[in-house]
């Protein structure tokens, strides 16, 4: 893989094969594990490209006051129809359906494309 965007495109085709389930938390864990495994100092910076700004970009796009919840939680919250200013992160996703999880994964891939090309 040349960069994280290549990896994301690869797992987009068969997400559950790489992550076990079509859930954003699984996608995030897979990406974090992959980047941890290749962490070789300066190599990681080139691999990550500008993806480290994705958290803040998602927060700004959807009106979250900060990005500390992480892109995976913010995207799922939006898919669940929650208001960014009123979310209680404790158990916000406990009632999410499989369809909502899958839709949030698709939204993630669309957002990554938008972010990458912005």
Biopython code that builds the backbone (N, CA, C, O; Angstrom):
import numpy as np
from Bio.PDB.StructureBuilder import StructureBuilder

atoms = [
    (1, "UNK", "N", (0.839, -1.177, 0.000)),
    (1, "UNK", "CA", (0.000, 0.000, 0.000)),
    (1, "UNK", "C", (0.885, 1.241, 0.000)),
    (1, "UNK", "O", (1.818, 1.364, 0.793)),
    (2, "UNK", "N", (0.572, 2.133, -0.890)),
    (2, "UNK", "CA", (1.331, 3.377, -0.956)),
    (2, "UNK", "C", (0.922, 4.350, 0.143)),
    (2, "UNK", "O", (1.765, 5.026, 0.732)),
    (3, "UNK", "N", (-0.396, 4.416, 0.417)),
    (3, "UNK", "CA", (-0.875, 5.299, 1.478)),
    (3, "UNK", "C", (-2.189, 4.773, 2.040)),
    (3, "UNK", "O", (-2.736, 3.780, 1.559)),
    (4, "UNK", "N", (-2.679, 5.448, 3.056)),
    (4, "UNK", "CA", (-3.886, 4.985, 3.731)),
    (4, "UNK", "C", (-5.100, 4.998, 2.812)),
    (4, "UNK", "O", (-6.012, 4.189, 2.980)),
    (5, "UNK", "N", (-5.119, 5.907, 1.842)),
    (5, "UNK", "CA", (-6.251, 5.956, 0.916)),
    (5, "UNK", "C", (-6.307, 4.706, 0.035)),
    (5, "UNK", "O", (-7.391, 4.239, -0.311)),
    (6, "UNK", "N", (-5.148, 4.169, -0.325)),
    (6, "UNK", "CA", (-5.117, 2.899, -1.068)),
    (6, "UNK", "C", (-5.692, 1.776, -0.211)),
    (6, "UNK", "O", (-6.458, 0.942, -0.694)),
    (7, "UNK", "N", (-5.314, 1.765, 1.062)),
    (7, "UNK", "CA", (-5.821, 0.745, 1.982)),
    (7, "UNK", "C", (-7.328, 0.871, 2.141)),
    (7, "UNK", "O", (-8.040, -0.132, 2.109)),
    (8, "UNK", "N", (-7.813, 2.073, 2.307)),
    (8, "UNK", "CA", (-9.258, 2.290, 2.466)),
    (8, "UNK", "C", (-10.009, 1.837, 1.221)),
    (8, "UNK", "O", (-11.069, 1.222, 1.335)),
    (9, "UNK", "N", (-9.486, 2.127, 0.047)),
    (9, "UNK", "CA", (-10.131, 1.672, -1.187)),
    (9, "UNK", "C", (-10.140, 0.147, -1.277)),
    (9, "UNK", "O", (-11.105, -0.448, -1.756)),
    (10, "UNK", "N", (-9.074, -0.471, -0.821)),
    (10, "UNK", "CA", (-9.002, -1.937, -0.858)),
    (10, "UNK", "C", (-10.062, -2.560, 0.047)),
    (10, "UNK", "O", (-10.742, -3.503, -0.357)),
    (11, "UNK", "N", (-10.210, -2.044, 1.264)),
    (11, "UNK", "CA", (-11.186, -2.644, 2.173)),
    (11, "UNK", "C", (-12.620, -2.221, 1.848)),
    (11, "UNK", "O", (-13.569, -2.847, 2.319)),
    (12, "UNK", "N", (-12.783, -1.178, 1.058)),
    (12, "UNK", "CA", (-14.126, -0.728, 0.677)),
    (12, "UNK", "C", (-14.879, -1.821, -0.085)),
    (12, "UNK", "O", (-16.086, -1.986, 0.092)),
    (13, "UNK", "N", (-14.181, -2.547, -0.913)),
    (13, "UNK", "CA", (-14.816, -3.551, -1.770)),
    (13, "UNK", "C", (-15.397, -4.711, -0.961)),
    (13, "UNK", "O", (-16.496, -5.188, -1.248)),
    (14, "UNK", "N", (-14.656, -5.158, 0.044)),
    (14, "UNK", "CA", (-15.102, -6.302, 0.857)),
    (14, "UNK", "C", (-14.798, -6.020, 2.323)),
    (14, "UNK", "O", (-13.966, -6.682, 2.944)),
    (15, "UNK", "N", (-15.485, -5.036, 2.850)),
    (15, "UNK", "CA", (-15.207, -4.535, 4.191)),
    (15, "UNK", "C", (-15.224, -5.636, 5.247)),
    (15, "UNK", "O", (-14.266, -5.774, 6.008)),
    (16, "UNK", "N", (-16.280, -6.407, 5.302)),
    (16, "UNK", "CA", (-16.405, -7.420, 6.354)),
    (16, "UNK", "C", (-15.319, -8.485, 6.270)),
    (16, "UNK", "O", (-14.966, -9.077, 7.290)),
    (17, "UNK", "N", (-14.785, -8.740, 5.090)),
    (17, "UNK", "CA", (-13.701, -9.707, 4.951)),
    (17, "UNK", "C", (-12.466, -9.232, 5.728)),
    (17, "UNK", "O", (-11.765, -10.041, 6.336)),
    (18, "UNK", "N", (-12.207, -7.939, 5.708)),
    (18, "UNK", "CA", (-11.045, -7.379, 6.398)),
    (18, "UNK", "C", (-11.317, -7.055, 7.858)),
    (18, "UNK", "O", (-10.425, -7.171, 8.699)),
    (19, "UNK", "N", (-12.548, -6.647, 8.163)),
    (19, "UNK", "CA", (-12.836, -6.125, 9.495)),
    (19, "UNK", "C", (-13.713, -7.031, 10.356)),
    (19, "UNK", "O", (-13.913, -6.753, 11.538)),
    (20, "UNK", "N", (-14.228, -8.088, 9.791)),
    (20, "UNK", "CA", (-15.084, -9.001, 10.551)),
    (20, "UNK", "C", (-16.559, -8.661, 10.450)),
    (20, "UNK", "O", (-17.394, -9.551, 10.287)),
    (21, "UNK", "N", (-16.885, -7.386, 10.544)),
    (21, "UNK", "CA", (-18.256, -6.904, 10.439)),
    (21, "UNK", "C", (-18.236, -5.546, 9.760)),
    (21, "UNK", "O", (-17.221, -4.851, 9.773)),
    (22, "UNK", "N", (-19.365, -5.172, 9.165)),
    (22, "UNK", "CA", (-19.466, -3.840, 8.555)),
    (22, "UNK", "C", (-19.903, -2.839, 9.616)),
    (22, "UNK", "O", (-21.042, -2.370, 9.631)),
    (23, "UNK", "N", (-18.965, -2.527, 10.500)),
    (23, "UNK", "CA", (-19.174, -1.524, 11.549)),
    (23, "UNK", "C", (-17.992, -0.573, 11.521)),
    (23, "UNK", "O", (-16.854, -0.982, 11.290)),
    (24, "UNK", "N", (-18.276, 0.703, 11.761)),
    (24, "UNK", "CA", (-17.195, 1.683, 11.741)),
    (24, "UNK", "C", (-16.157, 1.422, 12.819)),
    (24, "UNK", "O", (-14.972, 1.680, 12.609)),
    (25, "UNK", "N", (-16.582, 0.916, 13.967)),
    (25, "UNK", "CA", (-15.602, 0.622, 15.018)),
    (25, "UNK", "C", (-14.622, -0.444, 14.542)),
    (25, "UNK", "O", (-13.441, -0.389, 14.885)),
    (26, "UNK", "N", (-15.083, -1.398, 13.771)),
    (26, "UNK", "CA", (-14.196, -2.428, 13.221)),
    (26, "UNK", "C", (-13.273, -1.848, 12.152)),
    (26, "UNK", "O", (-12.092, -2.189, 12.092)),
    (27, "UNK", "N", (-13.817, -0.967, 11.307)),
    (27, "UNK", "CA", (-12.996, -0.322, 10.284)),
    (27, "UNK", "C", (-11.901, 0.494, 10.961)),
    (27, "UNK", "O", (-10.739, 0.434, 10.561)),
    (28, "UNK", "N", (-12.272, 1.250, 11.980)),
    (28, "UNK", "CA", (-11.294, 2.075, 12.709)),
    (28, "UNK", "C", (-10.220, 1.193, 13.336)),
    (28, "UNK", "O", (-9.034, 1.512, 13.247)),
    (29, "UNK", "N", (-10.610, 0.102, 13.962)),
    (29, "UNK", "CA", (-9.638, -0.799, 14.585)),
    (29, "UNK", "C", (-8.698, -1.396, 13.553)),
    (29, "UNK", "O", (-7.497, -1.515, 13.798)),
    (30, "UNK", "N", (-9.236, -1.773, 12.399)),
    (30, "UNK", "CA", (-8.406, -2.333, 11.335)),
    (30, "UNK", "C", (-7.384, -1.307, 10.855)),
    (30, "UNK", "O", (-6.200, -1.620, 10.732)),
    (31, "UNK", "N", (-7.836, -0.089, 10.583)),
    (31, "UNK", "CA", (-6.932, 0.961, 10.111)),
    (31, "UNK", "C", (-5.873, 1.300, 11.157)),
    (31, "UNK", "O", (-4.702, 1.486, 10.827)),
    (32, "UNK", "N", (-6.289, 1.379, 12.411)),
    (32, "UNK", "CA", (-5.333, 1.657, 13.485)),
    (32, "UNK", "C", (-4.314, 0.532, 13.622)),
    (32, "UNK", "O", (-3.123, 0.791, 13.794)),
    (33, "UNK", "N", (-4.772, -0.711, 13.547)),
    (33, "UNK", "CA", (-3.861, -1.857, 13.637)),
    (33, "UNK", "C", (-2.877, -1.893, 12.488)),
    (33, "UNK", "O", (-1.695, -2.173, 12.684)),
    (34, "UNK", "N", (-3.355, -1.615, 11.306)),
    (34, "UNK", "CA", (-2.483, -1.604, 10.124)),
    (34, "UNK", "C", (-1.420, -0.527, 10.256)),
    (34, "UNK", "O", (-0.239, -0.782, 10.021)),
    (35, "UNK", "N", (-1.840, 0.683, 10.635)),
    (35, "UNK", "CA", (-0.865, 1.764, 10.756)),
    (35, "UNK", "C", (0.097, 1.514, 11.912)),
    (35, "UNK", "O", (1.262, 1.905, 11.834)),
    (36, "UNK", "N", (-0.359, 0.878, 12.973)),
    (36, "UNK", "CA", (0.541, 0.516, 14.072)),
    (36, "UNK", "C", (1.600, -0.462, 13.586)),
    (36, "UNK", "O", (2.776, -0.345, 13.932)),
    (37, "UNK", "N", (1.172, -1.421, 12.786)),
    (37, "UNK", "CA", (2.092, -2.456, 12.303)),
    (37, "UNK", "C", (3.174, -1.896, 11.378)),
    (37, "UNK", "O", (4.284, -2.426, 11.341)),
    (38, "UNK", "N", (2.874, -0.854, 10.647)),
    (38, "UNK", "CA", (3.881, -0.307, 9.728)),
    (38, "UNK", "C", (4.619, 0.887, 10.319)),
    (38, "UNK", "O", (5.436, 1.509, 9.641)),
    (39, "UNK", "N", (4.341, 1.206, 11.564)),
    (39, "UNK", "CA", (4.937, 2.385, 12.184)),
    (39, "UNK", "C", (6.455, 2.275, 12.215)),
    (39, "UNK", "O", (7.036, 1.666, 13.113)),
    (40, "UNK", "N", (7.066, 2.867, 11.232)),
    (40, "UNK", "CA", (8.529, 2.858, 11.084)),
    (40, "UNK", "C", (9.047, 4.282, 11.004)),
    (40, "UNK", "O", (9.782, 4.621, 10.077)),
    (41, "UNK", "N", (8.674, 5.121, 11.960)),
    (41, "UNK", "CA", (9.157, 6.495, 11.972)),
    (41, "UNK", "C", (8.626, 7.316, 10.826)),
    (41, "UNK", "O", (7.424, 7.572, 10.747)),
    (42, "UNK", "N", (9.504, 7.734, 9.934)),
    (42, "UNK", "CA", (9.102, 8.625, 8.845)),
    (42, "UNK", "C", (8.203, 7.928, 7.827)),
    (42, "UNK", "O", (7.465, 8.591, 7.097)),
    (43, "UNK", "N", (8.259, 6.608, 7.772)),
    (43, "UNK", "CA", (7.389, 5.869, 6.837)),
    (43, "UNK", "C", (5.917, 6.120, 7.128)),
    (43, "UNK", "O", (5.111, 6.230, 6.203)),
    (44, "UNK", "N", (5.561, 6.210, 8.396)),
    (44, "UNK", "CA", (4.164, 6.346, 8.777)),
    (44, "UNK", "C", (3.589, 7.681, 8.306)),
    (44, "UNK", "O", (2.423, 7.747, 7.918)),
    (45, "UNK", "N", (4.384, 8.728, 8.334)),
    (45, "UNK", "CA", (3.890, 10.035, 7.904)),
    (45, "UNK", "C", (3.491, 10.023, 6.433)),
    (45, "UNK", "O", (2.452, 10.572, 6.065)),
    (46, "UNK", "N", (4.299, 9.411, 5.605)),
    (46, "UNK", "CA", (3.960, 9.312, 4.192)),
    (46, "UNK", "C", (2.746, 8.438, 3.963)),
    (46, "UNK", "O", (1.917, 8.738, 3.104)),
    (47, "UNK", "N", (2.631, 7.360, 4.721)),
    (47, "UNK", "CA", (1.497, 6.458, 4.586)),
    (47, "UNK", "C", (0.193, 7.159, 4.968)),
    (47, "UNK", "O", (-0.815, 7.035, 4.272)),
    (48, "UNK", "N", (0.223, 7.885, 6.065)),
    (48, "UNK", "CA", (-0.997, 8.537, 6.542)),
    (48, "UNK", "C", (-1.403, 9.729, 5.694)),
    (48, "UNK", "O", (-2.554, 10.163, 5.741)),
    (49, "UNK", "N", (-0.462, 10.264, 4.915)),
    (49, "UNK", "CA", (-0.744, 11.416, 4.073)),
    (49, "UNK", "C", (-1.355, 12.508, 4.945)),
    (49, "UNK", "O", (-0.785, 12.852, 5.981)),
    (50, "UNK", "N", (-2.484, 13.051, 4.555)),
    (50, "UNK", "CA", (-3.137, 14.085, 5.363)),
    (50, "UNK", "C", (-4.347, 13.535, 6.121)),
    (50, "UNK", "O", (-5.187, 14.308, 6.582)),
    (51, "UNK", "N", (-4.444, 12.219, 6.255)),
    (51, "UNK", "CA", (-5.623, 11.592, 6.865)),
    (51, "UNK", "C", (-5.800, 11.971, 8.329)),
    (51, "UNK", "O", (-6.909, 11.889, 8.858)),
    (52, "UNK", "N", (-4.729, 12.382, 8.987)),
    (52, "UNK", "CA", (-4.840, 12.731, 10.399)),
    (52, "UNK", "C", (-5.787, 13.907, 10.624)),
    (52, "UNK", "O", (-6.293, 14.078, 11.733)),
    (53, "UNK", "N", (-6.033, 14.704, 9.620)),
    (53, "UNK", "CA", (-6.976, 15.814, 9.737)),
    (53, "UNK", "C", (-8.421, 15.412, 9.536)),
    (53, "UNK", "O", (-9.316, 16.250, 9.648)),
    (54, "UNK", "N", (-8.670, 14.138, 9.240)),
    (54, "UNK", "CA", (-10.021, 13.668, 8.945)),
    (54, "UNK", "C", (-10.963, 13.855, 10.136)),
    (54, "UNK", "O", (-12.123, 14.220, 9.948)),
    (55, "UNK", "N", (-10.476, 13.606, 11.372)),
    (55, "UNK", "CA", (-11.312, 13.801, 12.576)),
    (55, "UNK", "C", (-11.901, 15.209, 12.599)),
    (55, "UNK", "O", (-13.115, 15.393, 12.694)),
    (56, "UNK", "N", (-11.014, 16.191, 12.509)),
    (56, "UNK", "CA", (-11.455, 17.584, 12.587)),
    (56, "UNK", "C", (-12.333, 17.967, 11.404)),
    (56, "UNK", "O", (-13.279, 18.738, 11.563)),
    (57, "UNK", "N", (-12.036, 17.444, 10.233)),
    (57, "UNK", "CA", (-12.832, 17.732, 9.046)),
    (57, "UNK", "C", (-14.260, 17.217, 9.217)),
    (57, "UNK", "O", (-15.217, 17.925, 8.905)),
    (58, "UNK", "N", (-14.406, 15.984, 9.711)),
    (58, "UNK", "CA", (-15.739, 15.409, 9.948)),
    (58, "UNK", "C", (-16.485, 16.236, 10.996)),
    (58, "UNK", "O", (-17.668, 16.531, 10.828)),
    (59, "UNK", "N", (-15.793, 16.610, 12.082)),
    (59, "UNK", "CA", (-16.431, 17.410, 13.130)),
    (59, "UNK", "C", (-16.959, 18.725, 12.562)),
    (59, "UNK", "O", (-18.092, 19.119, 12.837)),
    (60, "UNK", "N", (-16.141, 19.388, 11.781)),
    (60, "UNK", "CA", (-16.545, 20.666, 11.199)),
    (60, "UNK", "C", (-17.691, 20.480, 10.201)),
    (60, "UNK", "O", (-18.638, 21.267, 10.190)),
    (61, "UNK", "N", (-17.606, 19.456, 9.377)),
    (61, "UNK", "CA", (-18.632, 19.209, 8.359)),
    (61, "UNK", "C", (-20.011, 19.018, 8.981)),
    (61, "UNK", "O", (-21.009, 19.513, 8.456)),
    (62, "UNK", "N", (-20.066, 18.296, 10.107)),
    (62, "UNK", "CA", (-21.348, 17.966, 10.719)),
    (62, "UNK", "C", (-21.731, 18.862, 11.893)),
    (62, "UNK", "O", (-22.813, 18.705, 12.458)),
    (63, "UNK", "N", (-20.862, 19.797, 12.266)),
    (63, "UNK", "CA", (-21.210, 20.734, 13.325)),
    (63, "UNK", "C", (-20.946, 20.246, 14.737)),
    (63, "UNK", "O", (-21.585, 20.717, 15.678)),
    (64, "UNK", "N", (-20.021, 19.316, 14.908)),
    (64, "UNK", "CA", (-19.621, 18.912, 16.252)),
    (64, "UNK", "C", (-18.685, 19.981, 16.814)),
    (64, "UNK", "O", (-17.903, 20.573, 16.071)),
    (65, "UNK", "N", (-18.761, 20.227, 18.109)),
    (65, "UNK", "CA", (-17.938, 21.287, 18.697)),
    (65, "UNK", "C", (-16.485, 20.874, 18.861)),
    (65, "UNK", "O", (-15.617, 21.726, 19.055)),
    (66, "UNK", "N", (-16.210, 19.580, 18.787)),
    (66, "UNK", "CA", (-14.836, 19.073, 18.828)),
    (66, "UNK", "C", (-14.807, 17.693, 18.195)),
    (66, "UNK", "O", (-15.850, 17.105, 17.910)),
    (67, "UNK", "N", (-13.601, 17.181, 17.979)),
    (67, "UNK", "CA", (-13.477, 15.900, 17.282)),
    (67, "UNK", "C", (-13.017, 14.767, 18.193)),
    (67, "UNK", "O", (-12.664, 13.694, 17.704)),
    (68, "UNK", "N", (-13.013, 14.982, 19.498)),
    (68, "UNK", "CA", (-12.462, 13.967, 20.396)),
    (68, "UNK", "C", (-13.246, 12.653, 20.398)),
    (68, "UNK", "O", (-12.705, 11.626, 20.808)),
    (69, "UNK", "N", (-14.477, 12.659, 19.959)),
    (69, "UNK", "CA", (-15.252, 11.419, 19.882)),
    (69, "UNK", "C", (-14.715, 10.500, 18.786)),
    (69, "UNK", "O", (-14.932, 9.289, 18.823)),
    (70, "UNK", "N", (-14.018, 11.077, 17.818)),
    (70, "UNK", "CA", (-13.470, 10.290, 16.716)),
    (70, "UNK", "C", (-14.432, 10.218, 15.552)),
    (70, "UNK", "O", (-15.650, 10.267, 15.720)),
    (71, "UNK", "N", (-13.852, 10.099, 14.355)),
    (71, "UNK", "CA", (-14.688, 10.093, 13.152)),
    (71, "UNK", "C", (-15.689, 8.962, 13.150)),
    (71, "UNK", "O", (-16.815, 9.133, 12.683)),
    (72, "UNK", "N", (-15.294, 7.796, 13.669)),
    (72, "UNK", "CA", (-16.215, 6.659, 13.627)),
    (72, "UNK", "C", (-17.466, 6.920, 14.456)),
    (72, "UNK", "O", (-18.563, 6.554, 14.032)),
    (73, "UNK", "N", (-17.333, 7.538, 15.617)),
    (73, "UNK", "CA", (-18.495, 7.833, 16.449)),
    (73, "UNK", "C", (-19.333, 8.967, 15.875)),
    (73, "UNK", "O", (-20.562, 8.911, 15.900)),
    (74, "UNK", "N", (-18.673, 9.989, 15.361)),
    (74, "UNK", "CA", (-19.419, 11.113, 14.797)),
    (74, "UNK", "C", (-20.236, 10.684, 13.578)),
    (74, "UNK", "O", (-21.395, 11.074, 13.441)),
    (75, "UNK", "N", (-19.645, 9.891, 12.704)),
    (75, "UNK", "CA", (-20.360, 9.447, 11.495)),
    (75, "UNK", "C", (-21.538, 8.558, 11.875)),
    (75, "UNK", "O", (-22.626, 8.712, 11.321)),
    (76, "UNK", "N", (-21.342, 7.635, 12.806)),
    (76, "UNK", "CA", (-22.451, 6.773, 13.235)),
    (76, "UNK", "C", (-23.547, 7.604, 13.890)),
    (76, "UNK", "O", (-24.731, 7.363, 13.655)),
    (77, "UNK", "N", (-23.167, 8.574, 14.704)),
    (77, "UNK", "CA", (-24.173, 9.425, 15.357)),
    (77, "UNK", "C", (-25.024, 10.152, 14.329)),
    (77, "UNK", "O", (-26.240, 10.257, 14.492)),
    (78, "UNK", "N", (-24.402, 10.652, 13.279)),
    (78, "UNK", "CA", (-25.151, 11.330, 12.221)),
    (78, "UNK", "C", (-26.073, 10.337, 11.520)),
    (78, "UNK", "O", (-27.219, 10.661, 11.208)),
    (79, "UNK", "N", (-25.575, 9.135, 11.274)),
    (79, "UNK", "CA", (-26.398, 8.101, 10.627)),
    (79, "UNK", "C", (-27.602, 7.731, 11.505)),
    (79, "UNK", "O", (-28.659, 7.358, 10.995)),
    (80, "UNK", "N", (-27.434, 7.837, 12.809)),
    (80, "UNK", "CA", (-28.522, 7.542, 13.742)),
    (80, "UNK", "C", (-29.501, 8.705, 13.867)),
    (80, "UNK", "O", (-30.536, 8.583, 14.522)),
    (81, "UNK", "N", (-29.172, 9.838, 13.235)),
    (81, "UNK", "CA", (-30.050, 10.997, 13.273)),
    (81, "UNK", "C", (-29.904, 11.838, 14.527)),
    (81, "UNK", "O", (-30.805, 12.608, 14.859)),
    (82, "UNK", "N", (-28.790, 11.706, 15.230)),
    (82, "UNK", "CA", (-28.580, 12.455, 16.466)),
    (82, "UNK", "C", (-28.076, 13.861, 16.170)),
    (82, "UNK", "O", (-27.367, 14.089, 15.189)),
    (83, "UNK", "N", (-28.451, 14.789, 17.025)),
    (83, "UNK", "CA", (-28.035, 16.174, 16.901)),
    (83, "UNK", "C", (-26.629, 16.329, 17.482)),
    (83, "UNK", "O", (-26.418, 15.989, 18.646)),
    (84, "UNK", "N", (-25.659, 16.833, 16.708)),
    (84, "UNK", "CA", (-24.280, 16.963, 17.188)),
    (84, "UNK", "C", (-24.128, 17.748, 18.484)),
    (84, "UNK", "O", (-23.190, 17.499, 19.242)),
    (85, "UNK", "N", (-25.011, 18.673, 18.750)),
    (85, "UNK", "CA", (-24.912, 19.484, 19.958)),
    (85, "UNK", "C", (-25.547, 18.865, 21.184)),
    (85, "UNK", "O", (-25.425, 19.405, 22.283)),
    (86, "UNK", "N", (-26.221, 17.744, 21.015)),
    (86, "UNK", "CA", (-26.970, 17.153, 22.136)),
    (86, "UNK", "C", (-26.621, 15.691, 22.404)),
    (86, "UNK", "O", (-27.369, 15.004, 23.099)),
    (87, "UNK", "N", (-25.521, 15.208, 21.880)),
    (87, "UNK", "CA", (-25.180, 13.791, 22.031)),
    (87, "UNK", "C", (-24.571, 13.506, 23.391)),
    (87, "UNK", "O", (-23.697, 14.229, 23.869)),
    (88, "UNK", "N", (-25.047, 12.452, 23.989)),
    (88, "UNK", "CA", (-24.416, 11.898, 25.184)),
    (88, "UNK", "C", (-23.712, 10.633, 24.705)),
    (88, "UNK", "O", (-24.364, 9.661, 24.325)),
    (89, "UNK", "N", (-22.390, 10.646, 24.725)),
    (89, "UNK", "CA", (-21.629, 9.579, 24.085)),
    (89, "UNK", "C", (-21.654, 8.254, 24.836)),
    (89, "UNK", "O", (-21.205, 7.244, 24.295)),
    (90, "UNK", "N", (-22.159, 8.225, 26.051)),
    (90, "UNK", "CA", (-22.141, 7.009, 26.855)),
    (90, "UNK", "C", (-22.593, 5.759, 26.119)),
    (90, "UNK", "O", (-21.778, 4.876, 25.855)),
    (91, "UNK", "N", (-23.842, 5.667, 25.790)),
    (91, "UNK", "CA", (-24.407, 4.496, 25.101)),
    (91, "UNK", "C", (-25.148, 4.917, 23.843)),
    (91, "UNK", "O", (-26.166, 4.322, 23.490)),
    (92, "UNK", "N", (-24.650, 5.923, 23.175)),
    (92, "UNK", "CA", (-25.370, 6.492, 22.041)),
    (92, "UNK", "C", (-25.662, 5.476, 20.946)),
    (92, "UNK", "O", (-26.659, 5.609, 20.235)),
    (93, "UNK", "N", (-24.811, 4.462, 20.795)),
    (93, "UNK", "CA", (-24.957, 3.530, 19.674)),
    (93, "UNK", "C", (-25.580, 2.196, 20.063)),
    (93, "UNK", "O", (-25.643, 1.287, 19.235)),
    (94, "UNK", "N", (-26.039, 2.059, 21.295)),
    (94, "UNK", "CA", (-26.516, 0.751, 21.763)),
    (94, "UNK", "C", (-27.730, 0.234, 20.997)),
    (94, "UNK", "O", (-27.945, -0.977, 20.942)),
    (95, "UNK", "N", (-28.517, 1.107, 20.415)),
    (95, "UNK", "CA", (-29.706, 0.677, 19.672)),
    (95, "UNK", "C", (-29.524, 0.732, 18.159)),
    (95, "UNK", "O", (-30.494, 0.608, 17.411)),
    (96, "UNK", "N", (-28.288, 0.917, 17.707)),
    (96, "UNK", "CA", (-28.038, 0.983, 16.266)),
    (96, "UNK", "C", (-28.312, -0.369, 15.620)),
    (96, "UNK", "O", (-27.913, -1.413, 16.134)),
    (97, "UNK", "N", (-28.992, -0.328, 14.499)),
    (97, "UNK", "CA", (-29.287, -1.561, 13.764)),
    (97, "UNK", "C", (-28.114, -1.926, 12.865)),
    (97, "UNK", "O", (-27.227, -1.111, 12.616)),
    (98, "UNK", "N", (-28.126, -3.145, 12.391)),
    (98, "UNK", "CA", (-27.097, -3.575, 11.434)),
    (98, "UNK", "C", (-27.127, -2.694, 10.189)),
    (98, "UNK", "O", (-26.079, -2.350, 9.642)),
    (99, "UNK", "N", (-28.326, -2.330, 9.743)),
    (99, "UNK", "CA", (-28.460, -1.478, 8.559)),
    (99, "UNK", "C", (-27.848, -0.101, 8.808)),
    (99, "UNK", "O", (-27.216, 0.460, 7.913)),
    (100, "UNK", "N", (-28.024, 0.445, 9.997)),
    (100, "UNK", "CA", (-27.431, 1.749, 10.315)),
    (100, "UNK", "C", (-25.905, 1.659, 10.390)),
    (100, "UNK", "O", (-25.202, 2.567, 9.946)),
    (101, "UNK", "N", (-25.403, 0.570, 10.948)),
    (101, "UNK", "CA", (-23.950, 0.377, 10.979)),
    (101, "UNK", "C", (-23.394, 0.288, 9.562)),
    (101, "UNK", "O", (-22.388, 0.918, 9.236)),
    (102, "UNK", "N", (-24.058, -0.497, 8.732)),
    (102, "UNK", "CA", (-23.596, -0.655, 7.353)),
    (102, "UNK", "C", (-23.673, 0.672, 6.601)),
    (102, "UNK", "O", (-22.760, 1.007, 5.846)),
    (103, "UNK", "N", (-24.742, 1.424, 6.797)),
    (103, "UNK", "CA", (-24.882, 2.729, 6.138)),
    (103, "UNK", "C", (-23.793, 3.691, 6.600)),
    (103, "UNK", "O", (-23.293, 4.488, 5.807)),
    (104, "UNK", "N", (-23.421, 3.622, 7.877)),
    (104, "UNK", "CA", (-22.366, 4.515, 8.375)),
    (104, "UNK", "C", (-21.017, 4.169, 7.749)),
    (104, "UNK", "O", (-20.191, 5.054, 7.526)),
    (105, "UNK", "N", (-20.794, 2.898, 7.469)),
    (105, "UNK", "CA", (-19.554, 2.488, 6.804)),
    (105, "UNK", "C", (-19.526, 3.054, 5.386)),
    (105, "UNK", "O", (-18.501, 3.572, 4.944)),
    (106, "UNK", "N", (-20.639, 2.958, 4.679)),
    (106, "UNK", "CA", (-20.713, 3.520, 3.329)),
    (106, "UNK", "C", (-20.517, 5.036, 3.355)),
    (106, "UNK", "O", (-19.844, 5.599, 2.493)),
    (107, "UNK", "N", (-21.109, 5.683, 4.348)),
    (107, "UNK", "CA", (-20.924, 7.129, 4.494)),
    (107, "UNK", "C", (-19.455, 7.453, 4.733)),
    (107, "UNK", "O", (-18.939, 8.428, 4.185)),
    (108, "UNK", "N", (-18.783, 6.651, 5.539)),
    (108, "UNK", "CA", (-17.353, 6.845, 5.780)),
    (108, "UNK", "C", (-16.575, 6.829, 4.476)),
    (108, "UNK", "O", (-15.770, 7.725, 4.223)),
    (109, "UNK", "N", (-16.806, 5.826, 3.653)),
    (109, "UNK", "CA", (-16.077, 5.726, 2.391)),
    (109, "UNK", "C", (-16.354, 6.944, 1.493)),
    (109, "UNK", "O", (-15.447, 7.455, 0.837)),
    (110, "UNK", "N", (-17.600, 7.398, 1.470)),
    (110, "UNK", "CA", (-17.947, 8.586, 0.685)),
    (110, "UNK", "C", (-17.241, 9.827, 1.243)),
    (110, "UNK", "O", (-16.728, 10.649, 0.484)),
    (111, "UNK", "N", (-17.221, 9.954, 2.562)),
    (111, "UNK", "CA", (-16.567, 11.103, 3.190)),
    (111, "UNK", "C", (-15.064, 11.100, 2.949)),
    (111, "UNK", "O", (-14.466, 12.152, 2.723)),
    (112, "UNK", "N", (-14.459, 9.927, 2.996)),
    (112, "UNK", "CA", (-13.021, 9.842, 2.733)),
    (112, "UNK", "C", (-12.716, 10.327, 1.322)),
    (112, "UNK", "O", (-11.756, 11.068, 1.110)),
    (113, "UNK", "N", (-13.524, 9.914, 0.367)),
    (113, "UNK", "CA", (-13.334, 10.382, -1.020)),
    (113, "UNK", "C", (-13.473, 11.893, -1.104)),
    (113, "UNK", "O", (-12.671, 12.563, -1.754)),
    (114, "UNK", "N", (-14.481, 12.421, -0.452)),
    (114, "UNK", "CA", (-14.694, 13.868, -0.457)),
    (114, "UNK", "C", (-13.517, 14.592, 0.194)),
    (114, "UNK", "O", (-13.012, 15.577, -0.343)),
    (115, "UNK", "N", (-13.088, 14.098, 1.350)),
    (115, "UNK", "CA", (-11.964, 14.706, 2.079)),
    (115, "UNK", "C", (-10.669, 14.660, 1.263)),
    (115, "UNK", "O", (-9.939, 15.647, 1.170)),
    (116, "UNK", "N", (-10.410, 13.520, 0.692)),
    (116, "UNK", "CA", (-9.184, 13.323, -0.095)),
    (116, "UNK", "C", (-9.136, 14.280, -1.282)),
    (116, "UNK", "O", (-8.071, 14.794, -1.624)),
    (117, "UNK", "N", (-10.273, 14.516, -1.903)),
    (117, "UNK", "CA", (-10.325, 15.344, -3.104)),
    (117, "UNK", "C", (-10.607, 16.821, -2.839)),
    (117, "UNK", "O", (-10.704, 17.624, -3.767)),
    (118, "UNK", "N", (-10.736, 17.163, -1.572)),
    (118, "UNK", "CA", (-11.037, 18.578, -1.213)),
    (118, "UNK", "C", (-9.813, 19.449, -1.363)),
    (118, "UNK", "O", (-9.876, 20.652, -1.109)),
]
sb = StructureBuilder()
sb.init_structure("model")
sb.init_model(0)
sb.init_chain("A")
sb.init_seg("    ")
for serial, (resi, resn, name, xyz) in enumerate(atoms, 1):
    if name == "N":
        sb.init_residue(resn, " ", resi, " ")
    sb.init_atom(name, np.array(xyz, "f"), 0.0, 1.0, " ", f" {name:<3s}", serial, name[0])
structure = sb.get_structure()
